[in-house]
Amino acid sequence: MQYNYCVYARKSTENDEKQALSIESQVKEMLAIAERDELNVIEIKKESHSAKNSGERPVFNELIQDLKDDKFQGVITWATDRLSRNAGDLGILVDLMDRRSLAEIRTFNQTFTNSPNDKFLLMILGSQAKLENDNRAINVVRGMKAKCEMGVRPCQTPLGYLNDPIHAKGQKVITLDTERAPYIKKMFEMSASGVAGRKILDWCDANGFKTRKNKPLSLTGLFSMLSNPYYYGKFEWPVGSGNWYNVDHESIIDKELFDKVQARFATRPKFPPSRLNFDFSGVMRCGECGSFIIGERKFKKLSNGTTKLYIYYLCSKYSKRNCDQKPINEDVLVPQLIELIDGVNIDKFLLKKEFEYELKQFYRMSDRLSDESKADARSNIDIRSQMKHVIEHGSTEDRKRLLKNLGVKILLKNKVVYLDS
């Protein structure tokens, strides 16, 4: 019987297969086999994905479905581990053979048919590939643990440290980055003494401090750094495991300084997380430099002893660090955004049809409850009023979705919002 075949080539991302044949080389070899044995190849499938976990390869899943649909009856691949390195995918292939949906699998030097001996050998080879995967995972974990016990965190060191090349003992050595380490120590000292994060960033910019990618340090990067115990000589691996290790190299700061910074962070007032998801961040751009407008919390201690939270919106200064635009209070911003809707071209509003439909449904329900029949007679669908209502009373998600779909950019400059002409 003449079967139709599919060539399946996969290039793994697993470390020990870096020297395996490339996808194009696999395809070339498989087509040579097909030509030699006069096999009818009707499709070629290529994939770059690890086969360690079952069901996670899109192209392989297509291959299985095509076999079930009888699009082809045979598969040509470089080796069995190209098809499977896990029990789940291996079981699917054997099951397809049992159901006669898969007539045979051909590799560079073997052919597996729907016979007990061939299927048994296929399962052995597939299980051997799975065993290699499992052992590799155990070895990696063991190697990482050994590395941690030696005082070396198994990933790139934080900013302020350098991974030196392999030395005579065969071990990588961590050293201080003599250019950045003094600046980082100063950042901790400034924070411990009460200097605000943005003031520290201004100091960094004035002194030319850059990250490894030669970019200015961001506010998020600064706070991440100031909260990282690695800088005084301890690290957790894996993160969240509760397993702590001591570094085996000089530290930039001592624990006392680190604890002072954390104590200052701990005194900050805590507010409900819902208020931290700023309603209008990411929907406007700075009218001066084009950077996104972001939200920021400000705390004010009242005369009665309580602390009040204020929300401000300001330029992220991503495009221009020295952008001099001032922040605007959310209470001042919202009325401006509501008024802004009057200038929006409703025909360009990307959610126009959705708003029209929802309003019509609302009108119908209202008229039905009032025992009237005016729903179809309403010709004036007031979309603008609904848009203003969302801005004033809507959820964070609804507010952002509306403002991102106006069909025009919203700019903020000199504490005034306007539409980009």
JONORSUL-V173934 format. One record per residue. N is the residue number from 1. RES is the residue in three letters. SS is DSSP state (A for helix, B for strand, O for the rest). OMEGA is omega in whole degrees, 0 to 359 (* if undefined). Layout:
# JONORSUL-V173934
n=[N & N]
res=[RES & RES]
ss=[SS & SS]
omega=[OMEGA & OMEGA]
This chain:
# JONORSUL-V173934
n=[1 & 2 & 3 & 4 & 5 & 6 & 7 & 8 & 9 & 10 & 11 & 12 & 13 & 14 & 15 & 16 & 17 & 18 & 19 & 20 & 21 & 22 & 23 & 24 & 25 & 26 & 27 & 28 & 29 & 30 & 31 & 32 & 33 & 34 & 35 & 36 & 37 & 38 & 39 & 40 & 41 & 42 & 43 & 44 & 45 & 46 & 47 & 48 & 49 & 50 & 51 & 52 & 53 & 54 & 55 & 56 & 57 & 58 & 59 & 60 & 61 & 62 & 63 & 64 & 65 & 66 & 67 & 68 & 69 & 70 & 71 & 72 & 73 & 74 & 75 & 76 & 77 & 78 & 79 & 80 & 81 & 82 & 83 & 84 & 85 & 86 & 87 & 88 & 89 & 90 & 91 & 92 & 93 & 94 & 95 & 96 & 97 & 98 & 99 & 100 & 101 & 102 & 103 & 104 & 105 & 106 & 107 & 108 & 109 & 110 & 111 & 112 & 113 & 114 & 115 & 116 & 117 & 118 & 119 & 120 & 121 & 122 & 123 & 124 & 125 & 126 & 127 & 128 & 129 & 130 & 131 & 132 & 133 & 134 & 135 & 136 & 137 & 138 & 139 & 140 & 141 & 142 & 143 & 144 & 145 & 146 & 147 & 148 & 149 & 150 & 151 & 152 & 153 & 154 & 155 & 156 & 157 & 158 & 159 & 160 & 161 & 162 & 163 & 164 & 165 & 166 & 167 & 168 & 169 & 170 & 171 & 172 & 173 & 174 & 175 & 176 & 177 & 178 & 179 & 180 & 181 & 182 & 183 & 184 & 185 & 186 & 187 & 188 & 189 & 190 & 191 & 192 & 193 & 194 & 195 & 196 & 197 & 198 & 199 & 200 & 201 & 202 & 203 & 204 & 205 & 206 & 207 & 208 & 209 & 210 & 211 & 212 & 213 & 214 & 215 & 216 & 217 & 218 & 219 & 220 & 221 & 222 & 223 & 224 & 225 & 226 & 227 & 228 & 229 & 230 & 231 & 232 & 233 & 234 & 235 & 236 & 237 & 238 & 239 & 240 & 241 & 242 & 243 & 244 & 245 & 246 & 247 & 248 & 249 & 250 & 251 & 252 & 253 & 254 & 255 & 256 & 257 & 258 & 259 & 260 & 261 & 262 & 263 & 264 & 265 & 266 & 267 & 268 & 269 & 270 & 271 & 272 & 273 & 274 & 275 & 276 & 277 & 278 & 279 & 280 & 281 & 282 & 283 & 284 & 285 & 286 & 287 & 288 & 289 & 290 & 291 & 292 & 293 & 294 & 295 & 296 & 297 & 298 & 299 & 300 & 301 & 302 & 303 & 304 & 305 & 306 & 307 & 308 & 309 & 310 & 311 & 312 & 313 & 314 & 315 & 316 & 317 & 318 & 319 & 320 & 321 & 322 & 323 & 324 & 325 & 326 & 327 & 328 & 329 & 330 & 331 & 332 & 333 & 334 & 335 & 336 & 337 & 338 & 339 & 340 & 341 & 342 & 343 & 344 & 345 & 346 & 347 & 348 & 349 & 350 & 351 & 352 & 353 & 354 & 355 & 356 & 357 & 358 & 359 & 360 & 361 & 362 & 363 & 364 & 365 & 366 & 367 & 368 & 369 & 370 & 371 & 372 & 373 & 374 & 375 & 376 & 377 & 378 & 379 & 380 & 381 & 382 & 383 & 384 & 385 & 386 & 387 & 388 & 389 & 390 & 391 & 392 & 393 & 394 & 395 & 396 & 397 & 398 & 399 & 400 & 401 & 402 & 403 & 404 & 405 & 406 & 407 & 408 & 409 & 410 & 411 & 412 & 413 & 414 & 415 & 416 & 417 & 418 & 419 & 420 & 421]
res=[MET & GLN & TYR & ASN & TYR & CYS & VAL & TYR & ALA & ARG & LYS & SER & THR & GLU & ASN & ASP & GLU & LYS & GLN & ALA & LEU & SER & ILE & GLU & SER & GLN & VAL & LYS & GLU & MET & LEU & ALA & ILE & ALA & GLU & ARG & ASP & GLU & LEU & ASN & VAL & ILE & GLU & ILE & LYS & LYS & GLU & SER & HIS & SER & ALA & LYS & ASN & SER & GLY & GLU & ARG & PRO & VAL & PHE & ASN & GLU & LEU & ILE & GLN & ASP & LEU & LYS & ASP & ASP & LYS & PHE & GLN & GLY & VAL & ILE & THR & TRP & ALA & THR & ASP & ARG & LEU & SER & ARG & ASN & ALA & GLY & ASP & LEU & GLY & ILE & LEU & VAL & ASP & LEU & MET & ASP & ARG & ARG & SER & LEU & ALA & GLU & ILE & ARG & THR & PHE & ASN & GLN & THR & PHE & THR & ASN & SER & PRO & ASN & ASP & LYS & PHE & LEU & LEU & MET & ILE & LEU & GLY & SER & GLN & ALA & LYS & LEU & GLU & ASN & ASP & ASN & ARG & ALA & ILE & ASN & VAL & VAL & ARG & GLY & MET & LYS & ALA & LYS & CYS & GLU & MET & GLY & VAL & ARG & PRO & CYS & GLN & THR & PRO & LEU & GLY & TYR & LEU & ASN & ASP & PRO & ILE & HIS & ALA & LYS & GLY & GLN & LYS & VAL & ILE & THR & LEU & ASP & THR & GLU & ARG & ALA & PRO & TYR & ILE & LYS & LYS & MET & PHE & GLU & MET & SER & ALA & SER & GLY & VAL & ALA & GLY & ARG & LYS & ILE & LEU & ASP & TRP & CYS & ASP & ALA & ASN & GLY & PHE & LYS & THR & ARG & LYS & ASN & LYS & PRO & LEU & SER & LEU & THR & GLY & LEU & PHE & SER & MET & LEU & SER & ASN & PRO & TYR & TYR & TYR & GLY & LYS & PHE & GLU & TRP & PRO & VAL & GLY & SER & GLY & ASN & TRP & TYR & ASN & VAL & ASP & HIS & GLU & SER & ILE & ILE & ASP & LYS & GLU & LEU & PHE & ASP & LYS & VAL & GLN & ALA & ARG & PHE & ALA & THR & ARG & PRO & LYS & PHE & PRO & PRO & SER & ARG & LEU & ASN & PHE & ASP & PHE & SER & GLY & VAL & MET & ARG & CYS & GLY & GLU & CYS & GLY & SER & PHE & ILE & ILE & GLY & GLU & ARG & LYS & PHE & LYS & LYS & LEU & SER & ASN & GLY & THR & THR & LYS & LEU & TYR & ILE & TYR & TYR & LEU & CYS & SER & LYS & TYR & SER & LYS & ARG & ASN & CYS & ASP & GLN & LYS & PRO & ILE & ASN & GLU & ASP & VAL & LEU & VAL & PRO & GLN & LEU & ILE & GLU & LEU & ILE & ASP & GLY & VAL & ASN & ILE & ASP & LYS & PHE & LEU & LEU & LYS & LYS & GLU & PHE & GLU & TYR & GLU & LEU & LYS & GLN & PHE & TYR & ARG & MET & SER & ASP & ARG & LEU & SER & ASP & GLU & SER & LYS & ALA & ASP & ALA & ARG & SER & ASN & ILE & ASP & ILE & ARG & SER & GLN & MET & LYS & HIS & VAL & ILE & GLU & HIS & GLY & SER & THR & GLU & ASP & ARG & LYS & ARG & LEU & LEU & LYS & ASN & LEU & GLY & VAL & LYS & ILE & LEU & LEU & LYS & ASN & LYS & VAL & VAL & TYR & LEU & ASP & SER]
ss=[O & O & O & B & B & B & B & B & B & B & O & O & O & O & A & A & A & O & O & O & O & O & A & A & A & A & A & A & A & A & A & A & A & A & A & A & O & O & O & B & B & B & B & B & B & B & B & O & O & O & O & O & O & O & O & O & O & A & A & A & A & A & A & A & A & A & A & A & O & O & O & O & O & B & B & B & O & O & O & A & A & A & A & O & O & O & A & A & A & A & A & A & A & A & A & A & A & A & O & O & O & O & O & B & B & B & O & O & O & O & B & B & B & O & O & A & A & A & A & A & A & A & A & A & A & A & A & A & A & A & A & A & A & A & A & A & A & A & A & A & A & A & A & A & A & A & A & A & A & O & O & O & O & O & O & O & O & O & O & O & B & B & B & B & B & B & O & O & O & O & O & B & B & B & B & B & O & O & O & O & A & A & A & A & A & A & A & A & A & A & A & A & O & O & O & O & A & A & A & A & A & A & A & A & A & A & O & O & O & O & O & O & O & O & O & O & O & O & A & A & A & A & A & A & A & A & O & O & A & A & A & A & O & B & B & B & O & O & O & O & O & O & O & B & B & B & O & O & O & O & O & O & O & O & A & A & A & A & A & A & A & A & A & A & A & A & O & O & O & O & O & O & A & A & A & A & O & O & O & O & O & O & O & O & B & B & O & O & O & O & O & B & B & B & B & B & B & B & B & B & B & O & O & O & O & O & B & B & B & B & B & B & B & B & B & O & O & O & O & O & O & O & O & O & O & O & O & B & B & A & A & A & A & A & A & A & A & A & A & A & A & A & A & O & O & A & A & A & O & O & O & A & A & A & A & A & A & A & A & A & A & A & A & A & A & A & A & A & A & O & O & O & O & O & O & O & O & O & O & O & O & O & A & A & A & A & A & A & A & A & A & A & A & O & O & A & A & A & A & A & A & A & A & A & O & O & O & O & O & B & B & B & B & O & O & B & B & B & B & O & O]
omega=[180 & 180 & 169 & 185 & 173 & 174 & 179 & 180 & 180 & 173 & 184 & 174 & 184 & 191 & 186 & 180 & 181 & 182 & 180 & 180 & 175 & 182 & 182 & 178 & 177 & 181 & 180 & 180 & 182 & 178 & 176 & 177 & 180 & 179 & 180 & 184 & 178 & 179 & 183 & 179 & 182 & 180 & 176 & 179 & 181 & 182 & 173 & 185 & 177 & 178 & 184 & 183 & 183 & 172 & 185 & 180 & 183 & 183 & 177 & 177 & 175 & 179 & 180 & 181 & 178 & 176 & 178 & 180 & 178 & 177 & 171 & 187 & 181 & 180 & 176 & 180 & 185 & 180 & 183 & 181 & 171 & 182 & 187 & 170 & 179 & 186 & 183 & 180 & 177 & 179 & 179 & 180 & 180 & 179 & 178 & 176 & 178 & 181 & 178 & 173 & 177 & 185 & 181 & 175 & 179 & 175 & 183 & 184 & 181 & 174 & 180 & 180 & 180 & 176 & 182 & 183 & 180 & 180 & 178 & 179 & 178 & 180 & 178 & 181 & 177 & 179 & 177 & 178 & 178 & 178 & 178 & 178 & 182 & 179 & 179 & 180 & 179 & 181 & 180 & 180 & 180 & 180 & 179 & 180 & 179 & 179 & 179 & 181 & 176 & 178 & 181 & 178 & 186 & 174 & 182 & 180 & 179 & 178 & 182 & 178 & 180 & 172 & 178 & 176 & 181 & 180 & 186 & 182 & 180 & 181 & 173 & 184 & 177 & 179 & 177 & 171 & 187 & 179 & 187 & 186 & 180 & 178 & 181 & 177 & 179 & 178 & 178 & 181 & 179 & 179 & 181 & 181 & 175 & 179 & 182 & 183 & 181 & 176 & 177 & 178 & 178 & 178 & 178 & 181 & 181 & 181 & 175 & 181 & 181 & 175 & 180 & 179 & 177 & 178 & 177 & 178 & 179 & 179 & 177 & 179 & 179 & 182 & 175 & 179 & 183 & 180 & 186 & 181 & 179 & 185 & 174 & 169 & 177 & 175 & 180 & 179 & 347 & 181 & 181 & 183 & 185 & 178 & 184 & 181 & 177 & 179 & 181 & 179 & 181 & 180 & 182 & 180 & 174 & 184 & 181 & 179 & 179 & 181 & 178 & 179 & 181 & 179 & 178 & 177 & 185 & 182 & 179 & 179 & 180 & 179 & 181 & 182 & 182 & 180 & 182 & 176 & 189 & 187 & 188 & 176 & 177 & 180 & 179 & 174 & 179 & 180 & 179 & 186 & 177 & 178 & 177 & 173 & 182 & 179 & 179 & 178 & 172 & 182 & 178 & 180 & 183 & 183 & 180 & 177 & 179 & 179 & 181 & 179 & 173 & 178 & 177 & 175 & 187 & 179 & 178 & 179 & 180 & 181 & 183 & 186 & 182 & 176 & 188 & 178 & 183 & 179 & 179 & 180 & 181 & 180 & 177 & 184 & 186 & 178 & 178 & 179 & 178 & 179 & 181 & 183 & 180 & 181 & 181 & 173 & 185 & 180 & 178 & 179 & 189 & 180 & 185 & 183 & 179 & 179 & 178 & 181 & 182 & 179 & 178 & 178 & 179 & 180 & 180 & 180 & 180 & 180 & 179 & 180 & 179 & 177 & 177 & 179 & 183 & 188 & 183 & 182 & 181 & 180 & 183 & 177 & 187 & 182 & 183 & 180 & 178 & 178 & 179 & 179 & 179 & 181 & 184 & 188 & 186 & 176 & 178 & 181 & 181 & 179 & 181 & 181 & 180 & 186 & 178 & 184 & 179 & 183 & 180 & 180 & 174 & 181 & 178 & 179 & 180 & 178 & 179 & 176 & 179 & 181 & 179 & 181 & *]
